[in-house]
Amino acid sequence: MNWWEAGFDVLGHKVLWTDLAGNAGALATVWLAYKRTIWTWPVQLAGTILLFIASVGAHVTGNALKQVLFAVLAVYGWVRWTRGMRDGAPLAVRPATSRERLVLLGAMVAGTLAVAGVFTLFPSLSWNPLPDAYIFVGSAVATFAQSRALTDFWLIWVAVDLVGVPLAFSSGLYVSGAVYAVFFVMVMIGYRGWRREHRRTVEAAEAVRA
């Protein structure tokens, strides 16, 4: 048995150590993002590497490809947040504009259809093209919005989780499925926290102008 296939049994189901460790990193990433700390990105990068290994071992190609994209976006987000927190300044968060929301929604719809088409043409990439494509593209859009410090990224994650939970369980990634379920609660807390922080920033700016 290869080291990436190592794990333990829970109620007759095998839990991969890579899946467990990667999802622990993913949960930590959500909490760190809520706190708006730069550690969000190196932790997310490490988690994506572990989840990539777990997905390859479980032959979930769509999820594995998602992790590759996550790694690239994690580096991008790391750079963006570093610039936004220069000289010790707190990260400024804001809601997306109407135009940005249309772009994000359009990217999700068009990207999902395009990737699902690729998965359909090459069946070895995914046994369930449409939901795999939706999670792949939705996760990318959410992470991109996170890198831009848009409060809307939390809501995009909710939409992704609604599909990710059942797909993870059906793929045998039981830890991932359970973590996706926990994500929902954490994401709602994060969204409320970022919205509250944005309101404080707006109120402080209005007080200075008054």
ROVEXDO-216780 format. One record per residue (C-alpha): residue in one letter; x, y, z. Coordinates in steps of 0.001 Angstrom, whole numbers, plus 500000, padded with zeros to 6 digits. Each point is the difference from the previous one (the first is absolute). Example, Ala and Ser with C-alpha at 12.3 -4.5 7.8 and 13.67 -1.06 7.14 Angstrom:
# ROVEXDO-216780
A512300495500507800
S501370503440499340
***
This chain:
# ROVEXDO-216780
M500000500000500000
N501281503468499106
W500422502561502780
W497272502235498537
E497552497118500312
A500604499648503731
G497041500547502295
F497674498409502527
D496494498560500065
V496986501747501506
L496722498056500008
G501208497859497133
H501222502912497875
K503647500810499360
V501144503512500904
L503182501136498260
W502543501868502123
T500641502364497078
D496273500733499764
L499798500588503751
A503075502259500174
G499033501899496847
N496517500715501295
A501380501061503373
G502018502551498049
A496890501011498061
L498067500608503233
A502918501990501383
T500004502055496800
V496358500970500480
W500690501152503554
L503134501904498972
A498088501682497152
Y497355501072502503
K502803501558502063
R501443501610496831
T503537498818500707
I502659499466497331
W500478496447501359
T496787499152498152
W501924499422496792
P503014497867501017
V497668497753502009
Q497640499760497030
L502909499163497702
A501151497165502280
G496440498683500269
T499523499965496240
I503132497902499548
L498731497398502468
L496504499958498489
F501499499610496535
I501795496869501195
A496806498665501615
S497922500699496883
V502477498300497692
G499989496971502297
A496181499919499927
H499985500471496194
V497916503192500289
T501626501808497105
G497778503084500051
N500779500619503650
A503706499437499370
L499988502573497187
K498195502395502311
Q502848499722502496
V502564500875497302
L498053503145499193
F499661500725503720
A503772499901500384
V500423502612497253
L497248502186501469
A501467499637503494
V503267501503498768
Y498044502782498253
G497940500702503125
W503131499997502138
V501490502736497804
R496767502030499912
W499463499916503765
T503657500809500668
R499616503158497923
G496697500840501692
M501551499615503478
R503163501978499299
D501513501852502974
G497837498053502438
A496686501306498665
P496971497733500563
L498557498362496901
A497192502148498569
V496976497910499024
R496979501070497968
P496951498639498185
A500363499451496274
T498521502618497703
S497043499093497783
R502363499697497039
E502382497746501936
R497118497754501058
L498852499641496406
V503547499097498968
L500324497432502802
L496611498460499183
G500773499957496283
A503351498339500673
M498288497313502096
V497352499230497364
A502246500149496933
G502888498275501764
T497825497182501302
L498555499295496552
A503425500130498360
V501713497754502543
A497057497584500039
G500366499760496225
V503676499120500355
F499225497411502681
T497315498492497746
L502392499756497046
F502624498367502195
P498118497637502359
S503204498980501780
L500156503471501544
S496707499684501877
W497256497444500572
N497509502801500752
P500811502906497630
L497450502687500877
P500306500039503826
D503767499531499755
A500201502961497618
Y497740502110502224
I502161499351503067
F503189500552498026
V498906503339498533
G498027501190503034
S502941499342502300
A502299501916497654
V497623502963499846
A499588500004503784
T503750499915500586
F500554502779497457
A497357502144501733
Q501697499223503324
S503329501191498609
R498282503303499081
A498649500265503583
L496369499959498796
T497452499042502654
D498021498176497307
F502559497184499914
W498388498509503120
L496644499683498229
I501601498379496961
W501450497356502334
V496504499268501318
A498830499349496436
V502975497690499398
D499461498080503245
L496406499178499058
V501406497765497254
G503341499132501599
V498548498225503045
P498052497247498192
L502682499590497321
A502769499521502567
F498028497329501874
S499126498172496782
S503708500050499014
G501086498380503267
L501678503140501397
Y498027499888503228
V502198502460501863
S499620502481497140
G496232499561500095
A499834500624503735
V502306503005499713
Y497896501496497201
A497019499802502360
V501933501788502765
F501082502585497436
F496418501204499646
V499843501180503607
M503498501491499935
V499342501743496705
M496881501705501314
I501951501190503050
G502773501266497729
Y497571501813497729
R498365501762502924
G503409500977501407
W501264501452496725
R496751501908499436
R500240501430503514
E503623501024499405
H499052501740496755
R497236501949501757
R502450501126502678
T502402501207497328
V497254501942498208
E498763501546503238
A503536501028500983
A500546501621496593
E496692501867500262
A500912501213503500
V503301501421498670
R498210501840497177
A497335501402502351
***
